Amino acid sequence: MLPNTPLRAAPLDATSLFGGSILSEDLIKGLRRINNNIVTPLPEHYNEWYPYKKEGATCLWLGRPGDGVKITAFHLGPVPEWTLMGEGRLLRKGWRAIFDRVIRSKAATRQQIEREFRVSLEYDGRDKLCPRCFHEGMRVAGAGASGLCDTHESVRRAAKQMSEARKEARWNRARRPKRMGPMVTVNAPKGA
């Protein structure tokens, strides 16, 4: 079972947005103890592209880099608990998001991660923030099944309606009867 983890935002009642941090070296060592097929080379050691490579981030791979499965990229140094907006509007991925990706890639189980790192990945979802507002630097509570605030939810609905209208218009254009040939106009005789 996958943890119900907010990937982009801390709960509204959190005392610190940074949360409990884990050093990237400890995170890598712990994941390697769980599964020794997890590889984390430094950016200069291979040519594969991944997000934030230019900024000095590294990437978790299940298997050999380039041949295996890319799990996720993250910044070196202290890894915050929650994903935050860093300098230059770059996302600084938190360890909850990293663990979520590791579990989804089936490189480790939730129980193994919780036991190794002595953390709980439980989250009840009560104080979930709108991810689009959080990306813009605002803390607005999300609502509904989508987790978006009212403003972004109305934009999402309008975009969905527009997309459906475009599909219907394309379908209607495709249904138009085809002309069988050139239209011939016969002039009626004068005085008739």
C-alpha positions in Angstrom: 0.0 0.0 0.0 1.4 3.4 -1.0 1.6 6.2 1.7 -0.8 9.0 1.4 1.9 11.7 1.2 1.6 15.3 0.1 4.4 15.7 -2.3 4.6 19.5 -2.6 3.5 21.0 0.6 3.7 20.8 4.4 0.5 20.7 6.4 -0.8 24.1 7.5 -0.3 23.3 11.2 3.4 22.4 10.7 5.7 24.2 13.1 8.4 24.4 10.5 8.1 24.2 6.7 11.5 22.6 6.5 10.4 19.8 8.9 12.9 17.2 10.0 15.7 17.0 7.5 17.9 14.1 6.5 21.4 14.5 5.0 21.5 13.3 1.4 24.5 11.0 2.3 22.4 9.3 5.0 19.4 9.0 2.7 21.5 7.4 0.0 23.2 5.0 2.5 19.9 4.0 4.0 18.3 3.3 0.7 21.4 1.2 -0.4 21.0 -0.8 2.9 17.4 -1.6 1.9 18.2 -2.4 -1.8 21.8 -2.5 -3.0 20.5 -2.2 -6.6 19.8 1.5 -5.9 22.6 3.5 -7.5 23.3 7.2 -7.0 26.2 8.5 -9.1 27.3 12.1 -9.0 26.2 14.3 -12.0 29.7 14.2 -13.6 29.9 10.4 -13.7 27.4 9.8 -16.5 25.7 11.6 -19.4 22.1 10.8 -18.8 19.8 13.8 -18.5 17.6 14.3 -15.5 16.0 17.4 -13.8 18.3 19.8 -12.0 21.5 18.1 -13.3 23.0 21.5 -14.1 22.3 22.7 -10.5 24.3 19.8 -9.0 21.5 17.5 -8.1 21.9 13.7 -8.3 19.5 11.0 -9.3 18.4 7.7 -7.8 18.5 4.8 -10.3 17.3 1.2 -9.9 20.1 -0.5 -11.7 22.8 1.0 -13.8 22.4 4.7 -14.8 21.1 5.0 -18.3 20.1 1.3 -18.5 18.0 0.9 -15.3 15.0 2.7 -14.1 15.3 6.4 -13.1 13.5 6.8 -9.7 13.9 10.5 -9.0 16.3 13.4 -8.9 17.1 15.4 -5.8 19.5 18.0 -4.4 22.6 17.1 -2.4 23.0 18.3 1.2 20.2 18.5 3.8 17.0 17.1 2.3 13.9 18.8 3.8 10.9 16.8 4.9 8.6 18.7 2.6 9.2 19.7 -1.0 10.0 23.5 -1.1 10.5 26.2 -3.6 14.2 26.9 -3.7 16.3 29.7 -5.2 15.5 30.5 -8.8 12.0 28.9 -8.5 13.5 25.4 -8.5 11.7 22.8 -6.5 13.8 21.3 -3.7 12.4 17.8 -3.3 11.7 16.6 0.2 12.4 13.2 1.6 8.7 12.3 1.7 8.4 12.8 -2.0 11.7 10.9 -2.6 10.4 8.0 -0.5 7.1 8.1 -2.3 8.9 7.7 -5.7 11.1 4.9 -4.3 8.0 3.0 -3.2 6.2 3.6 -6.5 9.2 2.2 -8.4 9.0 -0.9 -6.2 12.6 -0.4 -5.1 11.6 -0.7 -1.5 8.4 -1.1 0.6 6.9 1.4 2.9 7.7 -0.8 5.9 11.3 -1.1 5.0 11.7 2.7 4.6 9.9 3.4 7.9 12.0 0.9 9.7 15.4 2.1 8.2 14.8 5.8 8.6 12.6 5.6 11.8 9.9 7.8 10.2 6.2 7.5 9.7 4.9 8.1 6.2 1.3 8.3 7.4 -0.6 11.5 6.5 -4.3 12.0 6.9 -4.6 14.7 4.3 -6.5 17.2 6.4 -4.4 20.3 5.8 -3.6 19.7 2.2 -2.6 22.8 0.3 -3.5 23.7 -3.3 -0.4 22.6 -5.3 -0.8 25.3 -7.9 -1.0 28.1 -5.2 1.9 26.6 -3.4 3.9 26.6 -6.7 3.1 30.3 -7.0 4.3 30.9 -3.4 0.9 31.1 -1.7 -0.5 28.9 1.1 -4.2 28.3 0.2 -6.0 25.2 1.5 -7.2 22.9 -1.2 -10.7 21.3 -1.3 -12.5 18.6 -3.1 -11.2 15.5 -4.8 -8.7 17.4 -6.9 -7.1 19.1 -3.9 -7.2 22.5 -5.7 -8.5 25.7 -4.3 -11.8 27.1 -5.6 -10.1 29.5 -8.0 -7.8 26.8 -9.6 -10.7 24.3 -9.6 -12.9 26.7 -11.6 -10.0 27.2 -14.1 -9.5 23.4 -14.3 -13.2 22.9 -15.0 -13.3 25.7 -17.7 -10.2 24.1 -19.4 -11.9 20.7 -19.3 -15.1 22.2 -20.9 -13.1 24.0 -23.5 -11.3 20.7 -24.4 -14.5 18.8 -24.7 -16.0 21.6 -26.9 -13.0 21.4 -29.2 -13.3 17.6 -29.4 -17.0 17.9 -30.3 -16.3 20.6 -32.9 -13.6 18.4 -34.5 -16.0 15.5 -34.5 -18.8 17.6 -36.1 -16.4 18.8 -38.8 -15.4 15.2 -39.5 -19.1 14.2 -39.9 -19.9 16.8 -42.6 -21.1 15.1 -45.8 -18.5 15.1 -48.5 -19.3 16.7 -51.9 -19.4 14.2 -54.6 -18.1 16.4 -57.4 -18.2 19.9 -58.8 -21.6 21.6 -58.5 -23.1 22.2 -62.0 -25.5 25.1 -62.3 -27.9 25.0 -65.2 -29.3 28.3 -66.3 -33.0 28.3 -67.0 -34.1 29.7 -70.4 -35.1 33.3 -70.5 -38.8 34.0 -70.1 -39.6 30.7 -68.6 
